[in-house]
Amino acid sequence: MTLIHPVILCGGSGTRLWPRSRKPRPKPFLPLVGDRTLFEATLDRCADGTIFAAPVIVTGADHLAHVEAQLAGCADARVIVEPVARNTAAAIALAAARLPDDAVMLVCPSDHHIADVEAFRMAACAAAALAAQDWMVSFGITPTAPETGFGYIQRGEALDGGFRVDRFVEKPDLERAKAFLADGAYSWNGGIFAFRAGAFMEELRAHRPDIAEAVEQAVAKGREEGKAFHPDPATFAAIDGESVDYAVMERTARAAMVPVSMGWSDIGNWQALRDARQGDANGNRVRGNAELVDCRNVLAESDGPRINVIGLEDVAVIVDGDEVLVTTMEGAQKVGKLRGAANQ
């Protein structure tokens, strides 16, 4: 079997998990679900040498120190350092331009939680087989609720190991999300993709030639520094960034998807983090010094002062350093709008 090349994207500021996640150390580099950080867990999922080649990590200069510190034991990993953030199409193109054309890439965000690693690896192999045939493949996450915070994928005709994509759907309102769940032909778009590197660049040249050309020039003018590769800053900074969804996946005639149920969460807010953790008999999740009385589905986390909560349901109480956050789970979507989160 040809080895799959994991391409792990490390970016973002993680403001929706403020105050635990802050710009100097955002959520990929925190142990939010288990003892391993989300980034380390992503590396672990791709550590089977019979399936995966050494990973390629695409990150920003601000996160490079965290990446290097948490790459211990992954001696063959390669790092590409973005001079500035220009969204996922350019980040993926950097990796594609540095890999052989026939390399099959598996693009993974570094800040997701996946409970069923075996299901992930089986889906990766199915996606890689389609990608080797020049399909642009998305993981289609089996939906478990009518989520309005995710994009959706409608599957079409069957392929060997997957399906054609009929269409990608933007984040729906609640009624449409309920209809998608009832229909059964829709999956969440989890932002995990598989492509042959050369085929991806061909699609990018066809649909966003400006990004493809600028990335190739930035790579040609780049420099090696230890294990890290630095694209030319001026050339890369001139890119008009766009997501891979808009730049390629929604435009290609070769979009495919592999359905998978793997206990996936994007850990996109405090409610998602609560649900990814194991709860007690009342659904409460506690880390640190806390006492809960007559509470249900409460997330309480403190790195110091004692938290005392009585008679509440579906709230998060977070203490991190000199910051305290109290929110309903419904309000957790708005944490990023707080001035403290914005300024971090």
C-alpha positions in Angstrom: 0.0 0.0 0.0 1.2 3.5 -0.8 1.6 5.5 2.3 -0.7 8.4 3.1 0.9 11.8 3.8 -0.8 13.5 6.8 -0.9 17.3 6.3 -1.8 18.8 9.7 -3.0 22.4 9.7 -2.1 24.4 12.9 -3.6 27.9 12.8 -6.3 30.0 14.4 -6.5 31.7 17.8 -9.2 29.6 19.5 -11.1 32.5 20.9 -14.3 30.6 21.4 -12.6 28.6 24.2 -11.4 31.7 26.0 -10.1 32.1 28.6 -8.5 28.7 28.5 -7.4 29.1 24.9 -5.6 32.4 24.2 -3.5 33.7 21.2 -0.2 32.9 22.8 -1.3 29.2 23.3 -4.5 28.4 21.4 -6.5 25.2 21.6 -4.5 22.8 19.4 -1.7 23.0 22.0 -3.9 22.3 25.1 -4.9 19.0 26.7 -8.6 19.7 26.5 -10.1 16.2 26.3 -7.4 13.7 27.5 -3.9 14.0 28.8 -2.5 14.7 25.2 -3.0 18.0 23.5 -5.3 18.1 20.5 -2.3 18.5 18.2 -0.5 15.6 19.9 -3.6 13.5 19.5 -3.8 14.4 15.8 -0.2 13.2 15.4 -1.0 10.0 17.3 -3.9 9.1 15.0 -1.5 9.3 12.0 1.4 7.4 13.7 0.8 4.0 12.2 3.8 3.6 9.9 2.1 0.9 7.9 -0.5 3.4 6.8 1.0 6.9 7.1 4.2 8.6 6.0 5.8 11.2 8.2 3.5 14.2 8.8 3.8 17.6 7.2 2.7 20.4 9.6 1.7 23.8 8.2 1.7 26.5 10.9 2.3 30.1 11.6 5.5 31.6 13.0 3.6 32.4 16.2 2.8 28.8 16.8 6.2 27.3 15.7 7.6 27.0 19.2 4.5 25.0 20.4 4.7 22.7 17.3 8.4 22.0 17.8 8.0 21.3 21.5 5.1 18.9 20.9 6.8 17.1 18.0 9.0 15.1 20.4 9.2 11.5 19.1 8.2 12.5 15.6 11.7 12.9 14.2 10.8 12.7 10.5 8.1 15.4 10.6 8.4 18.3 8.3 7.2 21.8 9.2 6.1 24.6 6.8 5.9 28.0 8.4 3.4 30.4 6.9 4.7 34.0 7.0 1.1 35.2 7.4 -2.3 33.4 7.5 -4.0 33.1 4.1 -6.7 30.6 4.8 -6.8 26.9 4.0 -6.4 26.8 0.2 -3.0 28.4 0.4 -1.9 26.4 3.4 -2.8 23.1 1.7 -1.2 24.3 -1.5 2.1 24.9 0.4 2.2 21.2 1.4 1.1 20.0 -2.0 3.9 22.0 -3.7 6.4 20.5 -1.3 5.3 16.9 -1.9 5.7 14.7 -5.0 2.9 15.0 -7.4 1.8 11.4 -6.8 1.7 11.7 -3.0 -1.7 11.2 -1.5 -2.3 13.9 1.1 -4.7 13.6 4.1 -5.5 17.1 5.3 -6.3 17.2 9.1 -7.1 20.2 11.3 -5.0 20.0 14.4 -7.7 21.0 16.9 -10.4 18.3 16.5 -11.2 15.4 18.8 -11.9 12.0 17.3 -12.9 9.3 19.7 -12.8 6.3 17.4 -9.3 6.2 15.9 -9.8 2.9 14.1 -12.8 4.3 12.2 -10.7 7.4 11.3 -7.9 5.2 9.9 -10.4 3.1 7.9 -11.9 6.2 6.4 -8.5 7.6 5.7 -7.6 4.4 3.7 -10.9 4.6 1.7 -10.4 8.3 1.0 -6.8 7.7 -0.1 -7.9 5.0 -2.6 -10.3 7.5 -4.2 -7.7 10.3 -4.0 -5.3 8.1 -5.9 -7.9 8.1 -8.7 -7.8 12.0 -8.7 -11.0 12.5 -6.7 -11.1 15.5 -4.3 -12.3 13.7 -1.2 -14.0 15.0 1.9 -14.8 13.1 5.1 -18.5 13.1 5.5 -19.1 13.0 9.3 -22.3 11.2 10.2 -24.5 13.8 11.9 -25.8 13.1 15.4 -27.9 16.3 15.8 -29.4 19.1 13.7 -26.3 21.3 14.0 -26.5 24.8 12.6 -22.7 25.5 13.1 -21.4 23.1 10.4 -21.6 23.0 6.7 -23.1 19.9 5.2 -22.3 17.5 2.2 -25.1 15.9 0.2 -24.0 12.6 -1.1 -24.7 11.5 -4.7 -24.1 8.3 -6.6 -22.1 5.5 -5.1 -18.4 5.1 -5.9 -16.1 2.2 -4.9 -15.4 3.2 -1.2 -17.5 6.4 -1.2 -19.9 8.6 -3.0 -19.9 11.5 -5.4 -20.8 14.8 -3.8 -24.0 16.2 -5.1 -23.5 19.6 -3.4 -21.9 21.4 -0.5 -24.4 23.3 1.7 -23.6 26.3 3.8 -24.4 26.4 7.5 -28.2 25.9 7.6 -30.9 27.3 9.9 -32.4 25.0 12.5 -35.3 23.9 10.3 -33.1 23.0 7.4 -30.7 21.2 9.7 -33.5 19.1 11.0 -34.6 18.3 7.4 -31.0 17.2 6.6 -30.9 14.9 9.6 -34.2 13.3 8.7 -33.2 13.0 5.0 -30.2 10.8 5.8 -28.3 11.8 2.7 -26.4 14.7 4.4 -23.2 14.6 6.4 -21.3 17.2 8.3 -18.3 18.7 6.5 -15.6 18.2 9.1 -12.7 19.9 7.1 -10.8 16.6 6.6 -9.8 16.0 3.0 -7.7 13.7 0.8 -6.1 14.6 -2.5 -3.3 13.5 -4.7 -0.9 16.5 -4.4 -0.5 17.0 -8.2 -4.3 16.7 -8.8 -5.0 19.3 -6.1 -2.6 21.8 -7.7 -4.2 21.2 -11.1 -7.6 21.9 -9.6 -6.3 25.0 -7.8 -4.7 26.2 -11.1 -8.0 25.7 -12.8 -10.2 27.5 -10.3 -7.8 29.9 -8.4 -4.7 30.3 -10.6 -3.7 33.3 -8.6 -3.3 31.3 -5.4 -1.6 28.4 -7.2 0.9 30.6 -9.0 1.7 32.7 -5.9 2.2 29.6 -3.7 4.5 27.9 -6.3 6.6 31.1 -6.5 6.7 31.4 -2.7 7.9 27.8 -2.4 10.5 28.3 -5.2 11.9 31.4 -3.4 11.7 29.8 0.0 14.4 28.6 2.4 15.2 25.7 4.6 16.0 26.3 8.3 16.6 23.0 10.1 13.4 20.9 9.8 11.4 24.0 8.9 10.7 25.4 5.5 9.9 29.1 5.1 8.1 30.3 1.9 9.1 33.7 0.6 7.2 36.2 2.8 6.5 38.9 0.3 5.2 36.5 -2.4 3.0 34.6 0.1 1.6 37.8 1.8 0.3 39.0 -1.6 -2.1 36.0 -1.8 -5.8 36.8 -1.6 -6.7 34.0 0.8 -9.7 31.7 0.4 -10.9 28.5 2.1 -10.2 25.2 0.3 -14.0 24.7 0.2 -14.6 27.7 -1.9 -11.4 27.6 -3.9 -11.6 23.9 -4.9 -14.2 21.6 -3.3 -17.3 23.5 -4.4 -15.9 24.1 -7.9 -14.4 20.8 -8.9 -16.2 18.2 -11.0 -14.4 15.5 -9.1 -15.7 16.0 -5.5 -16.2 12.8 -3.6 -16.9 11.9 0.0 -16.3 9.0 2.4 -18.9 8.7 5.1 -17.6 8.1 8.6 -18.9 7.9 12.2 -15.9 8.3 14.5 -17.0 10.3 17.5 -15.9 13.6 15.9 -16.0 17.0 17.4 -14.4 20.3 16.3 -14.3 21.4 20.0 -15.7 24.7 18.6 -17.0 26.1 21.9 -17.4 25.2 25.6 -20.6 23.1 24.9 -18.7 21.0 22.4 -15.8 20.5 24.8 -18.3 19.5 27.6 -19.9 16.9 25.3 -16.5 15.5 24.2 -15.6 14.7 27.8 -16.9 11.9 29.9 -19.5 13.0 32.4 -20.7 11.8 35.8 -24.1 10.4 36.5 -25.6 13.9 36.3 -23.7 14.8 33.1 -21.3 17.1 35.0 -17.7 17.5 33.9 -15.2 18.8 36.5 -11.5 19.6 36.2 -9.6 21.2 39.0 -10.9 22.4 42.4 -14.7 22.5 42.2 -17.8 21.4 44.1 -21.2 21.0 42.4 -24.5 20.5 44.3 -27.8 19.7 42.5 -26.3 20.5 39.1 -26.8 18.8 35.7 -24.7 19.0 32.6 -22.4 21.6 34.1 -18.8 22.1 32.9 -16.6 23.4 35.8 -12.9 23.9 35.3 -10.4 25.8 37.4 -6.6 26.1 37.4 -6.6 27.5 40.9 -9.5 29.0 42.9 -12.3 26.8 44.1 -15.5 26.8 42.0 -18.8 26.3 43.9 -22.0 25.8 41.9 -25.5 25.0 43.2 -28.6 24.2 41.4 -27.6 25.1 37.8 -28.0 23.3 34.6 -26.3 23.6 31.2 -23.7 26.2 32.1 -19.9 26.5 32.0 -17.9 28.0 34.8 -14.2 28.5 33.8 -11.4 30.0 35.8 -8.1 30.5 34.1 -5.5 32.7 35.7 -7.1 36.1 36.4 -10.1 35.5 34.1 -13.5 34.0 35.0 -16.1 33.0 32.4 -19.7 32.0 33.3 -21.9 31.2 30.4 -25.0 29.2 29.5 -24.3 26.5 26.9 -26.5 28.4 24.5 -24.4 31.5 25.0 -21.1 29.6 24.5 -21.2 30.5 20.8 -20.7 34.2 21.7 -17.6 33.8 23.8 -15.4 35.1 21.0 -17.2 38.4 21.0 -16.0 39.3 24.5 -13.5 42.0 24.7 -11.2 39.8 26.8 -11.3 37.1 24.2 -10.6 39.5 21.4 -7.7 41.1 23.2 -6.3 38.0 24.9 
